[in-house]
Amino acid sequence: MKKALLTFSIMMIILFAFGQQKYDSIFAFGTYQYDWALIKRNELYGFITKERYEIVKPKYTKISRFGEYQHEWALIEKDGLYGFITEEGYEIVKPKYTKISKFGEYQYNWALVEKDGLYGFITEEGYEIVKPKYTKISKFGEYQYNWALVEKDGFYGFITEDGFEIVKPKYTKISKFGEYQHNWALIEKDGLYGFISKEGYEIVKPQYESFIKGEAIEGIINGKKVEISE
């Protein structure tokens, strides 16, 4: 027991001396990660192990606690941009986003990310499943099950829960499904109206000046004139 304590004390003394030469501060071991200590040099943070190995170089302006956003990940900040490191010290998501939301707020195991004022998603594996290219992304399921309304350059469309752009953002307005016709959504483009189906297909092209709820509506489907009513 005494021998173990002596060995540990010697190791701490060596580590302290080593740290004083290289770092402005060494914080308590185990506070962030077992057998790791947060280090600070020139106002930047990283980690060392008890074996004096610099597992994470001090290059981040901020490191959050592991597990706050994702199990075994820690949020990092560098030059005002955010990413993640793993419990092994690997930079799983490079700090390139101006904002990262919590996982699961929009889609299970996805986190909303912002870059240059545009939004997308990363997965729990750190993969950019939806590139940040939309000015706005609504919650999944608000318009259609497992779809999310997206806005780009003032136009609207939809993405699926797999990140696929099922309806390209080209409409100035999309109404809720079922408001005019079961499983259809009213769309507007260039001041004209039409419909898309629940599969994302443009079933009535935007060519009409208006549609009135509750009244018979004329449409063209596959070259045939039909009546659409609730």
C-alpha positions as CSV (number, residue, x, y, z in Angstrom):
1,M,0.0,0.0,0.0
2,K,2.8,2.4,1.0
3,K,4.7,1.5,-2.2
4,A,1.6,2.2,-4.3
5,L,1.1,5.6,-2.6
6,L,4.8,6.5,-3.0
7,T,4.6,5.6,-6.7
8,F,1.5,7.7,-7.2
9,S,3.0,10.6,-5.3
10,I,6.2,10.5,-7.4
11,M,4.1,10.4,-10.6
12,M,2.0,13.4,-9.5
13,I,5.2,15.4,-8.7
14,I,6.7,14.6,-12.1
15,L,3.4,15.4,-13.8
16,F,3.1,18.7,-11.9
17,A,6.7,19.7,-12.9
18,F,6.0,18.7,-16.4
19,G,2.8,20.6,-16.6
20,Q,4.2,23.7,-15.1
21,Q,6.7,23.9,-18.0
22,K,4.1,23.4,-20.7
23,Y,0.7,24.5,-19.4
24,D,-0.7,27.6,-17.7
25,S,-3.1,25.3,-15.7
26,I,-3.8,21.7,-15.1
27,F,-7.2,20.9,-13.6
28,A,-8.2,17.9,-11.5
29,F,-8.1,14.5,-13.0
30,G,-11.5,12.8,-13.5
31,T,-13.5,15.9,-13.6
32,Y,-14.2,15.6,-17.4
33,Q,-13.0,12.1,-18.1
34,Y,-11.6,9.3,-16.0
35,D,-7.7,9.5,-15.9
36,W,-7.8,12.7,-17.9
37,A,-7.1,16.3,-16.8
38,L,-8.2,19.4,-18.5
39,I,-5.2,21.6,-19.5
40,K,-5.0,25.3,-20.4
41,R,-2.3,27.0,-22.4
42,N,-2.7,30.5,-23.9
43,E,-6.4,30.5,-23.1
44,L,-6.9,27.3,-25.1
45,Y,-8.0,23.9,-23.7
46,G,-7.2,20.3,-24.2
47,F,-6.5,17.1,-22.1
48,I,-3.6,15.0,-20.8
49,T,-3.7,11.5,-19.4
50,K,-2.1,10.5,-16.1
51,E,0.7,9.0,-18.2
52,R,1.5,12.6,-19.3
53,Y,0.2,11.9,-22.8
54,E,-1.4,14.9,-24.5
55,I,-4.5,13.1,-25.7
56,V,-6.2,16.3,-26.9
57,K,-3.9,19.2,-27.8
58,P,-4.9,22.6,-26.2
59,K,-6.5,24.2,-29.2
60,Y,-10.1,24.8,-28.2
61,T,-11.6,27.9,-26.7
62,K,-14.1,25.8,-24.8
63,I,-14.8,22.1,-24.0
64,S,-18.1,21.1,-22.5
65,R,-18.7,18.0,-20.3
66,F,-18.9,14.6,-22.0
67,G,-22.4,13.3,-22.5
68,E,-24.2,16.7,-22.4
69,Y,-25.1,16.4,-26.1
70,Q,-24.2,12.9,-27.1
71,H,-23.1,9.9,-25.0
72,E,-19.3,9.8,-24.8
73,W,-18.9,13.0,-26.8
74,A,-17.9,16.4,-25.7
75,L,-18.8,19.7,-27.4
76,I,-15.8,21.7,-28.5
77,E,-15.5,25.3,-29.6
78,K,-12.7,26.7,-31.8
79,D,-12.7,30.2,-33.3
80,G,-16.4,30.6,-32.5
81,L,-17.3,27.3,-34.3
82,Y,-18.5,24.1,-32.7
83,G,-17.9,20.3,-33.1
84,F,-17.4,17.2,-31.0
85,I,-14.5,15.0,-29.7
86,T,-15.0,11.4,-28.5
87,E,-13.9,9.9,-25.2
88,E,-10.8,8.6,-27.1
89,G,-9.9,12.2,-28.0
90,Y,-10.8,11.8,-31.6
91,E,-12.4,14.9,-33.4
92,I,-15.5,13.1,-34.6
93,V,-17.2,16.3,-35.8
94,K,-14.8,19.1,-36.8
95,P,-15.6,22.5,-35.3
96,K,-17.3,24.2,-38.4
97,Y,-20.8,24.9,-37.2
98,T,-22.0,28.2,-35.6
99,K,-24.6,26.2,-33.6
100,I,-25.4,22.6,-32.8
101,S,-28.7,21.8,-31.1
102,K,-29.3,18.8,-28.8
103,F,-29.7,15.4,-30.5
104,G,-33.3,14.2,-30.8
105,E,-35.0,17.6,-30.9
106,Y,-36.0,17.3,-34.5
107,Q,-35.3,13.7,-35.4
108,Y,-34.2,10.7,-33.3
109,N,-30.4,10.5,-33.2
110,W,-30.0,13.7,-35.4
111,A,-28.8,17.1,-34.3
112,L,-29.7,20.3,-36.1
113,V,-26.6,22.3,-37.1
114,E,-26.2,25.8,-38.4
115,K,-23.4,27.0,-40.7
116,D,-23.3,30.4,-42.4
117,G,-26.9,31.0,-41.4
118,L,-28.1,27.8,-43.1
119,Y,-29.4,24.6,-41.4
120,G,-28.9,20.9,-41.8
121,F,-28.5,17.8,-39.7
122,I,-25.7,15.5,-38.4
123,T,-26.2,12.0,-37.1
124,E,-25.1,10.4,-33.9
125,E,-22.2,8.9,-35.9
126,G,-21.0,12.4,-36.8
127,Y,-22.1,12.1,-40.4
128,E,-23.7,15.2,-42.1
129,I,-26.9,13.5,-43.2
130,V,-28.4,16.8,-44.4
131,K,-26.0,19.5,-45.6
132,P,-26.6,23.0,-44.1
133,K,-28.4,24.6,-47.1
134,Y,-31.8,25.5,-45.8
135,T,-32.8,28.9,-44.3
136,K,-35.4,27.1,-42.1
137,I,-36.3,23.5,-41.2
138,S,-39.6,22.8,-39.5
139,K,-40.3,19.9,-37.1
140,F,-40.8,16.4,-38.7
141,G,-44.5,15.4,-38.8
142,E,-46.0,18.9,-38.8
143,Y,-47.2,18.6,-42.5
144,Q,-46.7,14.9,-43.3
145,Y,-45.6,11.9,-41.3
146,N,-41.8,11.6,-41.3
147,W,-41.4,14.7,-43.5
148,A,-40.1,18.1,-42.6
149,L,-40.9,21.4,-44.4
150,V,-37.7,23.1,-45.6
151,E,-37.2,26.7,-46.8
152,K,-34.5,27.7,-49.3
153,D,-34.2,31.2,-50.9
154,G,-37.8,31.9,-50.0
155,F,-39.1,28.7,-51.5
156,Y,-40.6,25.6,-49.7
157,G,-40.3,21.9,-50.1
158,F,-39.9,18.7,-48.0
159,I,-37.2,16.3,-46.7
160,T,-37.8,12.8,-45.4
161,E,-36.6,11.2,-42.2
162,D,-33.7,9.8,-44.3
163,G,-32.5,13.2,-45.3
164,F,-33.8,12.8,-48.9
165,E,-35.3,15.9,-50.6
166,I,-38.6,14.4,-51.5
167,V,-40.1,17.7,-52.7
168,K,-37.6,20.3,-54.0
169,P,-38.0,23.8,-52.5
170,K,-39.6,25.5,-55.4
171,Y,-43.0,26.6,-54.1
172,T,-43.8,30.0,-52.5
173,K,-46.4,28.3,-50.3
174,I,-47.4,24.8,-49.3
175,S,-50.6,24.3,-47.3
176,K,-51.3,21.4,-44.9
177,F,-52.2,18.0,-46.4
178,G,-55.9,17.4,-46.4
179,E,-57.1,21.0,-46.2
180,Y,-58.5,20.8,-49.8
181,Q,-58.3,17.2,-50.7
182,H,-57.5,14.0,-48.8
183,N,-53.7,13.3,-48.9
184,W,-53.1,16.3,-51.1
185,A,-51.4,19.6,-50.3
186,L,-52.1,22.9,-52.0
187,I,-49.0,24.5,-53.6
188,E,-48.3,27.9,-54.9
189,K,-45.8,28.9,-57.6
190,D,-45.5,32.2,-59.5
191,G,-48.9,33.2,-58.1
192,L,-50.6,30.0,-59.5
193,Y,-51.9,27.0,-57.5
194,G,-51.9,23.3,-57.8
195,F,-51.5,20.1,-55.7
196,I,-48.8,17.6,-54.6
197,S,-49.7,14.2,-53.3
198,K,-48.5,12.6,-50.1
199,E,-45.8,10.8,-52.1
200,G,-44.4,14.2,-53.2
201,Y,-45.7,13.9,-56.7
202,E,-47.0,17.1,-58.4
203,I,-50.4,15.7,-59.2
204,V,-51.9,19.0,-60.3
205,K,-49.4,21.5,-61.8
206,P,-49.6,25.1,-60.5
207,Q,-51.7,26.6,-63.3
208,Y,-54.9,27.9,-61.5
209,E,-55.5,31.3,-60.1
210,S,-57.4,30.0,-57.1
211,F,-59.1,27.0,-55.5
212,I,-62.1,27.3,-53.1
213,K,-62.6,25.0,-50.2
214,G,-65.8,23.1,-50.1
215,E,-66.7,23.7,-53.8
216,A,-66.1,21.5,-56.9
217,I,-62.6,22.2,-58.2
218,E,-61.6,21.5,-61.8
219,G,-58.2,20.0,-62.4
220,I,-56.2,18.3,-65.0
221,I,-54.8,14.9,-64.2
222,N,-53.0,12.8,-66.8
223,G,-54.6,14.9,-69.5
224,K,-58.2,14.4,-68.2
225,K,-60.4,17.0,-66.8
226,V,-61.7,16.0,-63.4
227,E,-63.6,17.5,-60.5
228,I,-62.0,17.7,-57.0
229,S,-64.2,18.3,-54.0
230,E,-64.2,17.5,-50.3
